[in-house]
Amino acid sequence: MPLDSRLRGKDDRQSPLISTYNPPMAKSTSSSERAPTINDLIFVGFNKRIAALDRYTGEKVWEWKAKQGSGFVAILIDGDRLIVSTQGYTYCLDPLFGQEVWSNPLEGMGVGVPCLASVRGGSTNPESAAADITASQQRAAAAGAT
């Protein structure tokens, strides 16, 4: 089944549209096309929204809007996940497609400017993040094949 450019939640038939996806052009020096990787994207957050941009062209690849929260958006690339937090609400997104994986309202913790940290997070080793995503995709493909 080809990837639809309109991604939905866990139950695709009943979930409202949560993200749009426009695959970036291949950046390969060879004539063969390749799938986009996390190394092809940069992430920008404004007013409870996240956009992934093609780092070579600046073209918007996908966008996502938080169901709750507002204002400043903290972003953390955590291996094969993109953690997003805004005014007391935290979300986990798939960084390649912008699809929401989980959310947590962190009830009782209040609101304010979030601070995110992770042992795996950071931009010092993009190869590690890319390897995590590749391994996750391979596990998903293997699970689907069985």
C-alpha positions, 0 to 999 in steps of 0.5 A: 500500500503506498504511503498516503500524504495524509497521515492519521492517528492509530485507527486510520478510518476514524482518526481526524487528520493530524499531519500532512507529509510531502516527501522531500526530493532525493538528494543523492548524487547518483541517479537512484532515489532514496527515502528521506532520513532524519539527516534530511530534515530540520524541525521548527516549532511555533505556537503549538505547531511543528514543521519539518523542513527539507534542509536542502531546499527549505520546503515544508515536508510535514506539519503537525499541530498539538491538540492542547497547549500553546505558545513556545514549543520545546523540541528534542530529537531522541533517537528515532523519536521527536519529543515536543512539549508546549505549556504542560503537554508533551507529545512524541512524534515520528520525526520522518512523517510527523505522526503522533506516537503518544501524548501525556498531559503531565497532569498536576505539573503545571504550565510554563516553558518546558525543558527537555533532556534525554541521554539519547537526545541532542545533535552531537551524533546524527549518525546515531539518530539515523541508525536508530530510525533505520533499525526501528524501520527494519523492525517494523518491516520485519514485524509486518512481514511475519 
